[in-house]
Amino acid sequence: METLLVVGAGPKALAVAAKSHVLRKLGLPAPRVVVVEAHAVGGNWLPSGGWTDGQHRLGTSPEKDVGFPYHSTWARGHNQELNAGMAAFSWTSFLIEHGTYAEWVDRGRPSPQHHIWAKYLQWVARKVDLELVLGTVRTISAADDGWLVTVADADGSHSEIDCDAVMVTGPGRSDRALSTHPKVLSISEFWDLAGKRQLPLSSRAAVIGGGETAGSALDELVRHEMLTISVISPQATIYTRGESYFENALFSDPTKWGALGHDERRDVIRRTDRGVFSVRVQETLLGDNRVHHLQGRVTQVADQGDSVALTLRNEMRADQVHNFDLVVDATGGQPLWYLELFDSAAKDLIELAIGGPLTQARIEQSIGYDLAVAGLDAKLYLPNMAALSQGPGFPNLSCLGELSDRVLRSDNARRRTSARTRVSAAR
């Protein structure tokens, strides 16, 4: 049995672990899935993860759960059984088991609070007997037949896990801000203070970022007494995520993605996923006349008496300086955060595979149908980098069932190839 190690115990990890569990119950080949997580299953949806206080609501429908869209097509003769097996781990099944399904329907199927979504993921983990390693991945090294992953536990002791493939998930660290200025908070500092009801009194606050991380922070700030709350982003305005059938269909079923040109793909991602707020958050902000948008990129942070001065740069006009009492850096995770986990030799292998330096553009272009970096002998799955090449739903919660299909289908194909090679060698 091959071993797939997943970094981060979030929805993507649970989707792959659950489908591997179902495949084995059906007597079909599937890898051993080992998940390494520093906090807890669903940790990024809990206050301990630093990305939320757990009280705000999920930006997408919870019915887009670990099996959605329940449309497996590659397990010949077993697809319906596979879909039915995954349905046992659905959001609806979770509610039914806890006796809250009717209430949820009667209330209009509301999006759950983040901590409830984490409870759902933990429920799935228990159901599939998730093999969880609590610890932090320190290094990933290339091995003769895969990867060697070094993990540090809470006591600081290290262990090594030999695996055939690695899948990296999650946004990375939440405790970094664009400045060490005392009035500039990282997103984890913001949620820590908000959870303790210790946010500093401020008359002029700013949130940097235009995505869902910023949206949740704004959703919290409008509950506090402030004179103005500014949203700073490079876009011309604050965009709402597209929620019509036509946009959602591209997320749920990425088969049409390949027919779109490069510029068309970027336009879809810009309009529907990156730098947009959920409809619910946007409606809240529209009703609050304290909230304003400032266009630009922050290029400088400086002291200004009792406040902090931010310099905003735009291409078509001169730099502008704005003063604030409180600034929240909610720009989200760094796309290439995971590269710091790989040692120099492993980075060299990845550079050879993608044909140059490890830039975001090169890595995005290298992601194949199986959501792995093409050209590497040992699979490195990077679903968070797959939007441009494979479809906008893979980095988020929009098609977790399709994500697990592609990862595990690749694993099964590799197994068949290895088996044929061994048979040929024996002959």
KESE-908283 format. One record per residue (C-alpha): residue number from 1; residue in one letter; x negated, y, z negated. Coordinates in Angstrom, 1 decimal, decimal comma. Layout:
N
R   num   residu       xx       yy       zz
R   NUM        a        X        Y        Z
...
//
This chain:
427
R   num   residu       xx       yy       zz
R     1        m      0,0      0,0      0,0
R     2        e     -1,4      3,4      1,0
R     3        t     -1,3      6,3     -1,5
R     4        l      0,0      9,7     -0,6
R     5        l     -0,9     12,3     -3,2
R     6        v      1,3     15,4     -3,4
R     7        v      0,1     18,6     -5,0
R     8        g      3,1     20,2     -6,8
R     9        a      6,3     18,5     -8,2
R    10        g      8,8     20,7     -6,4
R    11        p     11,6     19,9     -3,9
R    12        k      9,2     18,7     -1,1
R    13        a      7,5     16,3     -3,4
R    14        l     10,8     14,9     -4,6
R    15        a     12,1     14,6     -1,1
R    16        v      9,2     12,5      0,0
R    17        a      9,1     10,4     -3,2
R    18        a     12,9      9,7     -3,0
R    19        k     12,7      8,6      0,6
R    20        s      9,7      6,4     -0,1
R    21        h     11,7      4,9     -2,9
R    22        v     14,7      4,2     -0,6
R    23        l     12,5      2,7      2,1
R    24        r     10,9      0,2     -0,3
R    25        k     14,4     -0,8     -1,6
R    26        l     15,3     -1,5      2,0
R    27        g     12,2     -3,7      2,4
R    28        l     10,6     -1,2      4,8
R    29        p      6,9      0,0      4,5
R    30        a      6,4      3,1      2,5
R    31        p      3,4      4,7      0,7
R    32        r      2,9      4,9     -3,0
R    33        v      3,6      8,6     -3,8
R    34        v      1,6     10,2     -6,6
R    35        v      2,5     13,7     -7,6
R    36        v      0,1     16,0     -9,5
R    37        e      1,8     18,9    -11,3
R    38        a      0,4     21,4    -13,9
R    39        h      3,6     22,2    -15,7
R    40        a      6,7     20,0    -15,2
R    41        v      8,8     18,7    -12,4
R    42        g     10,5     21,7    -10,8
R    43        g      8,1     23,9    -12,7
R    44        n      8,2     26,9    -10,3
R    45        w     12,0     27,1    -11,1
R    46        l     11,3     27,4    -14,8
R    47        p      9,9     30,2    -16,9
R    48        s      6,7     28,2    -17,5
R    49        g      5,9     28,3    -13,8
R    50        g      5,6     32,1    -13,7
R    51        w      7,9     32,7    -10,7
R    52        t     11,2     33,2    -12,4
R    53        d     12,8     33,4    -15,8
R    54        g     15,0     30,5    -14,8
R    55        q     18,2     32,6    -15,1
R    56        h     18,5     33,9    -11,5
R    57        r     20,3     32,1     -8,8
R    58        l     19,0     29,9     -6,0
R    59        g     18,8     31,8     -2,7
R    60        t     20,0     28,9     -0,6
R    61        s     22,9     26,4     -0,9
R    62        p     22,1     23,6     -3,4
R    63        e     23,7     21,2     -0,9
R    64        k     20,5     21,6      1,1
R    65        d     19,1     19,1     -1,4
R    66        v     16,3     16,5     -1,2
R    67        g     18,0     14,5      1,5
R    68        f     19,5     17,2      3,7
R    69        p     20,4     17,0      6,6
R    70        y     20,9     13,2      6,2
R    71        h     20,1     12,5      9,8
R    72        s     17,3     10,0      9,9
R    73        t     16,7      8,5     13,3
R    74        w     13,4      6,7     13,2
R    75        a     14,1      3,7     11,0
R    76        r     15,6      1,5     13,7
R    77        g     18,5     -0,6     12,5
R    78        h     18,3      1,0      9,0
R    79        n     19,1      4,7      9,6
R    80        q     22,6      4,6      8,1
R    81        e     21,3      2,7      5,1
R    82        l     18,5      5,2      4,7
R    83        n     20,9      8,1      4,8
R    84        a     23,3      6,4      2,4
R    85        g     20,4      5,6      0,0
R    86        m     19,3      9,2      0,0
R    87        a     22,8     10,4     -0,7
R    88        a     22,4      8,8     -4,2
R    89        f     20,0     11,6     -5,0
R    90        s     22,1     14,4     -3,6
R    91        w     23,1     17,6     -5,4
R    92        t     26,7     16,3     -5,4
R    93        s     25,7     13,0     -6,9
R    94        f     23,9     14,9     -9,7
R    95        l     27,0     16,9    -10,5
R    96        i     29,2     13,8    -10,4
R    97        e     27,0     12,0    -12,8
R    98        h     27,1     15,0    -15,2
R    99        g     30,8     15,4    -14,9
R   100        t     30,6     19,0    -13,4
R   101        y     31,4     18,4     -9,7
R   102        a     35,1     19,5     -9,9
R   103        e     34,3     22,6    -11,8
R   104        w     31,5     23,5     -9,3
R   105        v     34,0     23,1     -6,4
R   106        d     36,7     25,0     -8,1
R   107        r     34,4     27,9     -8,8
R   108        g     33,6     28,2     -5,1
R   109        r     30,4     26,2     -4,9
R   110        p     28,1     28,8     -6,4
R   111        s     24,3     28,7     -6,1
R   112        p     22,9     27,3     -9,4
R   113        q     20,5     29,2    -11,7
R   114        h     16,9     28,3    -11,1
R   115        h     16,6     26,3    -14,3
R   116        i     19,6     24,1    -13,3
R   117        w     17,9     23,5     -9,9
R   118        a     14,9     22,3    -11,9
R   119        k     17,1     20,0    -13,9
R   120        y     18,4     18,5    -10,6
R   121        l     14,8     17,9     -9,4
R   122        q     14,0     16,3    -12,8
R   123        w     17,0     14,1    -12,5
R   124        v     15,8     12,9     -9,0
R   125        a     12,4     12,2    -10,5
R   126        r     13,8     10,0    -13,2
R   127        k     16,0      8,1    -10,7
R   128        v     13,0      7,2     -8,5
R   129        d     10,6      6,6    -11,3
R   130        l      8,3      9,3    -10,0
R   131        e      4,6      8,6    -10,6
R   132        l      3,7     11,9    -12,1
R   133        v      0,2     13,0    -13,2
R   134        l      0,3     16,1    -15,4
R   135        g     -2,7     18,1    -14,6
R   136        t     -4,3     20,7    -12,3
R   137        v     -6,1     19,7     -9,1
R   138        r     -9,6     21,1     -9,3
R   139        t    -11,2     19,8     -6,1
R   140        i    -10,3     17,8     -3,0
R   141        s    -13,2     16,0     -1,3
R   142        a    -13,4     13,9      1,8
R   143        a    -13,9     10,2      1,3
R   144        d    -14,7      7,4      3,7
R   145        d    -11,1      6,3      4,0
R   146        g     -9,1      9,4      2,8
R   147        w     -9,5     12,0      0,1
R   148        l    -10,9     12,0     -3,4
R   149        v     -8,9     14,4     -5,7
R   150        t    -10,2     15,6     -9,1
R   151        v     -7,6     16,4    -11,6
R   152        a     -8,0     18,2    -15,0
R   153        d     -5,5     17,5    -17,7
R   154        a     -4,4     19,8    -20,5
R   155        d     -7,3     18,7    -22,7
R   156        g     -9,8     19,6    -20,0
R   157        s    -10,9     16,0    -19,2
R   158        h    -11,2     15,1    -15,6
R   159        s    -10,1     12,1    -13,6
R   160        e    -10,4     11,1     -9,9
R   161        i     -7,6      9,8     -7,7
R   162        d     -8,6      8,1     -4,5
R   163        c     -5,8      8,5     -1,9
R   164        d     -5,2      8,0      1,8
R   165        a     -3,4     11,3      2,5
R   166        v     -2,7     14,6      0,7
R   167        m      0,3     16,9      0,9
R   168        v      0,0     20,4     -0,5
R   169        t      3,1     22,2     -1,6
R   170        g      3,9     25,3     -3,6
R   171        p      3,0     29,0     -3,4
R   172        g     -0,2     28,9     -5,5
R   173        r     -0,8     31,1     -8,5
R   174        s      1,7     33,6     -9,8
R   175        d     -0,7     35,5    -12,1
R   176        r     -2,5     37,6     -9,6
R   177        a     -1,6     41,3     -8,9
R   178        l     -3,0     43,8     -6,3
R   179        s     -4,6     45,7     -9,2
R   180        t     -5,7     45,2    -12,8
R   181        h     -4,0     48,5    -13,7
R   182        p     -2,0     48,1    -17,0
R   183        k      1,2     49,5    -15,3
R   184        v      0,9     47,0    -12,4
R   185        l      2,4     43,5    -13,3
R   186        s      1,9     40,2    -11,5
R   187        i      5,1     38,3    -11,0
R   188        s      4,3     36,0    -13,9
R   189        e      3,6     38,9    -16,2
R   190        f      6,9     40,5    -15,1
R   191        w      9,0     37,4    -15,8
R   192        d      7,2     36,7    -19,1
R   193        l      8,0     40,2    -20,4
R   194        a     11,5     40,1    -19,0
R   195        g     12,2     36,8    -20,7
R   196        k     11,1     38,2    -24,0
R   197        r     13,1     41,4    -23,4
R   198        q      9,9     43,4    -23,6
R   199        l      9,7     45,1    -20,2
R   200        p      8,2     48,6    -20,8
R   201        l     10,6     51,5    -20,7
R   202        s     10,3     53,1    -17,3
R   203        s     12,1     55,8    -15,3
R   204        r     10,5     55,1    -12,0
R   205        a      9,9     51,4    -11,1
R   206        a      8,7     49,9     -7,9
R   207        v      8,7     46,3     -6,5
R   208        i      6,2     45,5     -3,8
R   209        g      7,5     42,8     -1,4
R   210        g     10,5     42,1      0,8
R   211        g     11,1     38,4      0,3
R   212        e     13,0     36,3     -2,2
R   213        t     10,4     36,8     -4,9
R   214        a     10,9     40,5     -4,7
R   215        g     14,7     40,0     -4,5
R   216        s     14,8     38,1     -7,8
R   217        a     12,7     40,8     -9,5
R   218        l     15,0     43,5     -8,2
R   219        d     18,0     41,5     -9,3
R   220        e     16,5     41,7    -12,8
R   221        l     15,4     45,3    -12,8
R   222        v     18,9     46,7    -11,8
R   223        r     20,0     45,3    -15,2
R   224        h     17,7     47,7    -17,0
R   225        e     18,0     51,5    -17,6
R   226        m     15,9     53,1    -14,9
R   227        l     16,3     56,3    -12,9
R   228        t     15,0     54,9     -9,6
R   229        i     13,9     51,5     -8,3
R   230        s     11,9     51,5     -5,1
R   231        v     11,3     48,5     -2,8
R   232        i      8,0     48,8     -1,0
R   233        s      7,6     46,7      2,1
R   234        p      6,1     47,2      5,6
R   235        q      9,4     46,6      7,3
R   236        a     11,6     49,4      8,6
R   237        t     14,3     48,5      6,1
R   238        i     15,4     45,8      3,7
R   239        y     16,7     42,9      5,8
R   240        t     19,2     40,3      4,8
R   241        r     18,6     36,7      5,6
R   242        g     20,6     35,5      8,6
R   243        e     23,3     33,1      7,4
R   244        s     25,4     32,4     10,5
R   245        y     25,7     29,0     12,0
R   246        f     23,2     29,9     14,8
R   247        e     20,4     30,9     12,4
R   248        n     21,1     28,0     10,0
R   249        a     21,1     25,4     12,7
R   250        l     17,5     26,2     13,6
R   251        f     16,6     25,6     10,0
R   252        s     18,6     22,4      9,6
R   253        d     17,7     20,9     13,0
R   254        p     14,4     22,0     14,3
R   255        t     14,6     19,9     17,5
R   256        k     15,4     23,1     19,5
R   257        w     12,4     24,9     18,1
R   258        g     10,0     23,5     20,8
R   259        a     12,0     25,2     23,5
R   260        l     11,3     28,7     22,1
R   261        g      8,3     30,8     23,1
R   262        h      5,7     32,0     20,6
R   263        d      7,2     35,5     20,3
R   264        e     10,7     34,2     20,0
R   265        r      9,6     31,9     17,1
R   266        r      8,0     34,8     15,3
R   267        d     11,1     36,9     15,8
R   268        v     13,3     34,2     14,3
R   269        i     11,1     33,8     11,3
R   270        r     10,8     37,5     10,7
R   271        r     14,6     38,0     10,9
R   272        t     15,7     35,0      8,9
R   273        d     13,0     33,9      6,4
R   274        r     10,0     36,1      5,7
R   275        g     10,5     39,5      4,2
R   276        v     14,3     39,1      3,8
R   277        f     16,7     39,0      0,8
R   278        s     19,6     36,6      0,3
R   279        v     23,0     37,9      1,0
R   280        r     24,0     37,8     -2,7
R   281        v     21,0     39,9     -3,8
R   282        q     21,5     42,4     -1,0
R   283        e     25,1     42,9     -2,0
R   284        t     24,0     43,6     -5,6
R   285        l     21,5     46,2     -4,4
R   286        l     23,9     47,9     -2,0
R   287        g     26,1     48,7     -5,0
R   288        d     23,3     50,4     -7,0
R   289        n     22,4     54,0     -5,9
R   290        r     19,1     53,8     -7,9
R   291        v     17,6     51,4     -5,4
R   292        h     15,7     52,8     -2,4
R   293        h     13,3     51,5      0,2
R   294        l      9,8     52,8      0,9
R   295        q      8,2     51,6      4,1
R   296        g      4,4     51,0      4,1
R   297        r      1,6     48,8      2,9
R   298        v     -0,1     49,6     -0,4
R   299        t     -3,7     50,5      0,2
R   300        q     -4,8     52,1     -3,0
R   301        v     -3,8     52,1     -6,7
R   302        a     -5,0     54,9     -9,0
R   303        d     -4,3     56,4    -12,4
R   304        q     -2,1     59,5    -12,4
R   305        g     -1,8     60,6    -16,0
R   306        d      0,9     58,4    -17,7
R   307        s      1,8     56,8    -14,3
R   308        v      0,3     54,9    -11,5
R   309        a     -0,1     56,3     -8,0
R   310        l      0,3     54,0     -5,0
R   311        t     -0,9     55,1     -1,5
R   312        l      1,4     53,8      1,3
R   313        r      0,1     53,4      4,8
R   314        n      2,2     53,4      8,0
R   315        e      0,9     53,3     11,5
R   316        m      2,9     56,2     12,9
R   317        r      2,5     58,8     10,0
R   318        a      0,0     60,0      7,5
R   319        d     -0,5     58,2      4,2
R   320        q      1,9     58,9      1,4
R   321        v      1,3     58,8     -2,3
R   322        h      4,1     57,9     -4,8
R   323        n      4,0     57,8     -8,6
R   324        f      5,6     55,1    -10,7
R   325        d      5,8     54,2    -14,4
R   326        l      6,0     50,4    -13,6
R   327        v      5,0     48,4    -10,5
R   328        v      5,7     44,7     -9,9
R   329        d      3,6     42,9     -7,4
R   330        a      6,2     40,5     -5,9
R   331        t      4,5     39,8     -2,6
R   332        g      4,7     36,1     -3,3
R   333        g      2,1     33,4     -3,0
R   334        q     -1,0     33,6     -0,8
R   335        p     -0,5     31,4      2,3
R   336        l     -4,0     30,0      2,2
R   337        w     -4,3     29,6     -1,6
R   338        y     -4,9     25,8     -1,3
R   339        l     -8,2     26,2      0,5
R   340        e    -10,0     27,0     -2,7
R   341        l     -9,2     23,4     -3,8
R   342        f    -11,3     21,8     -1,0
R   343        d    -15,1     21,5     -1,4
R   344        s    -17,4     22,8      1,3
R   345        a    -17,7     19,5      3,1
R   346        a    -14,0     19,0      3,3
R   347        k    -13,6     22,6      4,6
R   348        d    -16,1     21,8      7,3
R   349        l    -14,0     18,9      8,4
R   350        i    -10,9     21,0      8,6
R   351        e    -12,8     23,7     10,5
R   352        l    -13,9     21,1     13,1
R   353        a    -10,3     19,8     13,4
R   354        i     -8,8     23,3     14,0
R   355        g    -11,7     24,5     16,2
R   356        g    -12,9     27,4     14,2
R   357        p    -12,8     29,4     10,9
R   358        l    -10,0     28,7      8,4
R   359        t     -7,6     31,4      9,3
R   360        q     -3,9     31,4      8,8
R   361        a     -3,2     31,6     12,6
R   362        r     -5,5     28,7     13,4
R   363        i     -4,1     26,4     10,7
R   364        e     -0,5     27,3     11,7
R   365        q     -1,2     26,3     15,3
R   366        s     -2,9     23,1     14,3
R   367        i      0,2     21,6     12,5
R   368        g      1,6     18,7     14,4
R   369        y      5,0     17,0     14,5
R   370        d      4,2     15,1     11,3
R   371        l      3,5     18,4      9,5
R   372        a     -0,2     17,5      9,2
R   373        v     -3,4     19,2     10,5
R   374        a     -4,0     17,6     13,9
R   375        g     -7,5     16,1     14,4
R   376        l     -8,2     14,9     10,9
R   377        d     -8,7     11,2     10,3
R   378        a     -7,2     11,4      6,8
R   379        k     -3,8     13,1      6,9
R   380        l     -3,5     16,5      5,3
R   381        y      0,2     17,6      5,3
R   382        l      0,8     21,3      5,0
R   383        p      4,6     21,8      5,4
R   384        n      4,3     25,4      4,1
R   385        m      2,2     26,2      7,2
R   386        a      4,6     24,5      9,7
R   387        a      7,1     27,2     10,4
R   388        l      5,6     28,6     13,6
R   389        s      4,7     25,3     15,2
R   390        q      7,5     22,9     14,0
R   391        g     10,4     24,9     12,6
R   392        p     11,3     27,6     10,0
R   393        g     13,0     25,2      7,6
R   394        f      9,9     23,2      6,6
R   395        p      8,3     25,7      4,3
R   396        n     11,5     26,2      2,3
R   397        l     14,5     24,2      1,1
R   398        s     16,3     24,1      4,5
R   399        c     15,5     20,6      5,8
R   400        l     13,9     18,5      3,1
R   401        g     15,3     15,3      4,5
R   402        e     13,7     16,0      7,9
R   403        l     10,5     16,9      6,2
R   404        s     10,3     13,6      4,4
R   405        d     11,2     11,8      7,7
R   406        r      8,3     13,3      9,5
R   407        v      5,7     12,7      6,8
R   408        l      6,8      9,1      6,2
R   409        r      7,3      8,3      9,9
R   410        s      3,7      9,3     10,4
R   411        d      2,6      7,1      7,6
R   412        n      4,5      4,1      9,0
R   413        a      3,1      4,7     12,5
R   414        r     -0,4      4,8     11,0
R   415        r      0,3      1,5      9,2
R   416        r      1,4     -0,2     12,5
R   417        t     -1,7      1,1     14,3
R   418        s     -3,9     -0,2     11,5
R   419        a     -2,1     -3,6     11,5
R   420        r     -2,6     -3,9     15,3
R   421        t     -6,3     -3,0     15,0
R   422        r     -6,8     -5,7     12,3
R   423        v     -5,0     -8,3     14,4
R   424        s     -7,1     -7,4     17,5
R   425        a    -10,3     -7,6     15,4
R   426        a     -9,3    -11,0     14,1
R   427        r     -8,8    -12,3     17,6
//
